[in-house]
Amino acid sequence: MKYKAYLVEELDGSYSGSIKELEIDNIESENVIIKVEYSSLNYKDALAASGVKGVVSKYPFVPGIDVAGEILQSSSDKFKVGDKVIATGYKLGMSVFGGFGEVVQIPQDWVIPLPKNLSLLNSMSLGTAGLTAGACVYKILENELSPNNPIIVSGATGGVGSIAVNLLSNLGYEVHALTGKPNESMMLKKMGASKIIDRSEFLAEPVKALDKAIYSGGIDTVGGDVLSKILSLITSHGSVSCCGNVGGFQFTSSVFPFILRGVSLIGIDSAESDINFKKKIWELFSDEWSLNLGDFSKVISIIDIDEEIAKILEGKQVGRVVIKHGD
Ligand SMILES: NC(=O)c1ccc[n+]([C@@H]2O[C@H](COP(=O)([O-])OP(=O)(O)OC[C@H]3O[C@@H](n4cnc5c(N)ncnc54)[C@H](OP(=O)(O)O)[C@@H]3O)[C@@H](O)[C@H]2O)c1
């Protein structure tokens, strides 16, 4: 079967993508072939599309760590032709051709039936960014977050950050949005942030071993000094979920937040999470965590992806980019 995909190729050390016609392999045992109706753009996809080392195993390659669509062929006893499904992470878009193509072939164990109250489009407005934001929130709530202090979210206008802001605010928490784009404060307020903090002001003073206890929790998508500072500002027995490194992969801290305030630093790896954990987060989004992200996501055709990839790599993307295949 032939299908169209955004194929990234390497030529003399530089990487570029274009729409190509490809042929899907015959279906393997316990696999499904999905007709992808929607995918989405995540930071990792942009790294994959630009040839950043350590993301994709080999090129030519079709990125796309998220897919939502319908089963076209099945050699699985769990899914039948016509089922609406979603899949995110694992090796999808990393060593297995991903959602920037109209069709994917993946193992049944990566696939989740579309939860009942989500459309394929809604599911990709969330995508891996939503799943990650959900996992970050779930983990800090599990640690019994105090409702008496605000929660800080970094990279707040980005995919993970904006969904975390919206979700925490919907759950009744006071959310402070840390951003490098204070000009997007209207958007962040609409998402539910009660205060917008300019990242350059936040980082103006050097990070202290222990600072004023302001936040009962944090969700950090940035890493580097931002994570260092957030840790120093957490109240007694608060928690921080750490999921990203757009601002740097190294950070320094002291033991004081941990031994004097009992702060927990929680690592999030949504891609490789157990499928049952992913299902739990998707079910929450389909039910009590239901979000309306319509105003914060734009739907594009795959032919327009280059511009959006450039924006996300420059840290200029706001909200979510959903990719619609077909006409
Ligand atoms: N661990 C996991 O399971 C997992 C899953 C998904 C994503 N991630 C990671 O989480 C991070 C965010 O992903 P995303 O898809 O939400 O990306 P995104 O949409 O590009 O959002 C990242 C946001 O971070 C801020 N930012 C960008 N460059 C920055 C810089 N140099 N210094 C400080 N802040 C910067 C920007 O927000 P402001 O301008 O508002 O500050 C940007 O919008 C990435 O590192 C990604 O790899 C991890």
The ligand as an SDF file (V2000), in Angstrom:
LIG
                    3D

 48 52  0  0  0  0  0  0  0  0999 V2000
    9.9160   13.7310   29.6670 N   0  0  0  0  0  0  0  0  0  0  0  0
    8.9070   13.5640   28.8430 C   0  0  0  0  0  0  0  0  0  0  0  0
    8.1840   12.5930   28.8930 O   0  0  0  0  0  0  0  0  0  0  0  0
    8.6160   14.6410   27.8450 C   0  0  0  0  0  0  0  0  0  0  0  0
    7.4810   14.6160   27.0390 C   0  0  0  0  0  0  0  0  0  0  0  0
    7.1920   15.7110   26.2210 C   0  0  0  0  0  0  0  0  0  0  0  0
    8.0750   16.7730   26.1800 C   0  0  0  0  0  0  0  0  0  0  0  0
    9.1900   16.7250   26.9290 N   0  0  0  0  0  0  0  0  0  0  0  0
   10.1420   17.8380   26.9320 C   0  0  0  0  0  0  0  0  0  0  0  0
    9.4920   18.9510   27.5150 O   0  0  0  0  0  0  0  0  0  0  0  0
    9.9930   20.1530   26.9310 C   0  0  0  0  0  0  0  0  0  0  0  0
    8.8300   20.9570   26.3700 C   0  0  0  0  0  0  0  0  0  0  0  0
    8.2350   20.2480   25.2980 O   0  0  0  0  0  0  0  0  0  0  0  0
    7.0660   20.9320   24.4460 P   0  0  0  0  0  0  0  0  0  0  0  0
    6.6700   19.9220   23.4340 O   0  0  0  0  0  0  0  0  0  0  0  0
    6.0780   21.5380   25.3630 O   0  0  0  0  0  0  0  0  0  0  0  0
    7.9010   22.0850   23.7230 O   0  0  0  0  0  0  0  0  0  0  0  0
    7.4260   23.5620   23.3120 P   0  0  0  0  0  0  0  0  0  0  0  0
    6.0090   23.5370   22.8740 O   0  0  0  0  0  0  0  0  0  0  0  0
    8.4620   24.0880   22.4090 O   0  0  0  0  0  0  0  0  0  0  0  0
    7.4910   24.3550   24.6810 O   0  0  0  0  0  0  0  0  0  0  0  0
    8.6930   24.6770   25.2890 C   0  0  0  0  0  0  0  0  0  0  0  0
    8.5740   26.0700   25.9080 C   0  0  0  0  0  0  0  0  0  0  0  0
    9.7150   26.2830   26.7440 O   0  0  0  0  0  0  0  0  0  0  0  0
   10.1010   27.6550   26.6890 C   0  0  0  0  0  0  0  0  0  0  0  0
   11.4580   27.7440   26.1430 N   0  0  0  0  0  0  0  0  0  0  0  0
   11.8500   27.5320   24.8700 C   0  0  0  0  0  0  0  0  0  0  0  0
   13.1670   27.7070   24.7320 N   0  0  0  0  0  0  0  0  0  0  0  0
   13.6340   28.0180   25.9350 C   0  0  0  0  0  0  0  0  0  0  0  0
   14.9220   28.3190   26.4500 C   0  0  0  0  0  0  0  0  0  0  0  0
   16.0130   28.3240   25.6800 N   0  0  0  0  0  0  0  0  0  0  0  0
   15.0420   28.5750   27.7580 N   0  0  0  0  0  0  0  0  0  0  0  0
   13.9690   28.5530   28.5600 C   0  0  0  0  0  0  0  0  0  0  0  0
   12.7060   28.2950   28.1270 N   0  0  0  0  0  0  0  0  0  0  0  0
   12.5530   28.0300   26.8380 C   0  0  0  0  0  0  0  0  0  0  0  0
    9.0900   28.3400   25.7760 C   0  0  0  0  0  0  0  0  0  0  0  0
    7.9940   28.7520   26.6100 O   0  0  0  0  0  0  0  0  0  0  0  0
    7.9490   30.2200   27.2890 P   0  0  0  0  0  0  0  0  0  0  0  0
    8.3730   31.1770   26.2250 O   0  0  0  0  0  0  0  0  0  0  0  0
    6.5360   30.3710   27.7180 O   0  0  0  0  0  0  0  0  0  0  0  0
    8.9160   30.1800   28.4280 O   0  0  0  0  0  0  0  0  0  0  0  0
    8.6060   27.2060   24.9120 C   0  0  0  0  0  0  0  0  0  0  0  0
    7.3560   27.5020   24.3400 O   0  0  0  0  0  0  0  0  0  0  0  0
   11.0170   19.7040   25.8710 C   0  0  0  0  0  0  0  0  0  0  0  0
   12.3010   19.6770   26.4540 O   0  0  0  0  0  0  0  0  0  0  0  0
   10.5750   18.2810   25.5600 C   0  0  0  0  0  0  0  0  0  0  0  0
   11.6230   17.4850   25.0440 O   0  0  0  0  0  0  0  0  0  0  0  0
    9.4830   15.6950   27.7550 C   0  0  0  0  0  0  0  0  0  0  0  0
  1  2  1  0
  2  3  2  0
  2  4  1  0
  4  5  1  0
  4 48  2  0
  5  6  2  0
  6  7  1  0
  7  8  2  0
  8  9  1  0
  8 48  1  0
  9 10  1  0
  9 46  1  0
 10 11  1  0
 11 12  1  0
 11 44  1  0
 12 13  1  0
 13 14  1  0
 14 15  2  0
 14 16  1  0
 14 17  1  0
 17 18  1  0
 18 19  2  0
 18 20  1  0
 18 21  1  0
 21 22  1  0
 22 23  1  0
 23 24  1  0
 23 42  1  0
 24 25  1  0
 25 26  1  0
 25 36  1  0
 26 27  1  0
 26 35  1  0
 27 28  2  0
 28 29  1  0
 29 30  1  0
 29 35  2  0
 30 31  1  0
 30 32  2  0
 32 33  1  0
 33 34  2  0
 34 35  1  0
 36 37  1  0
 36 42  1  0
 37 38  1  0
 38 39  2  0
 38 40  1  0
 38 41  1  0
 42 43  1  0
 44 45  1  0
 44 46  1  0
 46 47  1  0
M  CHG  2   8   1  16  -1
M  END
$$$$
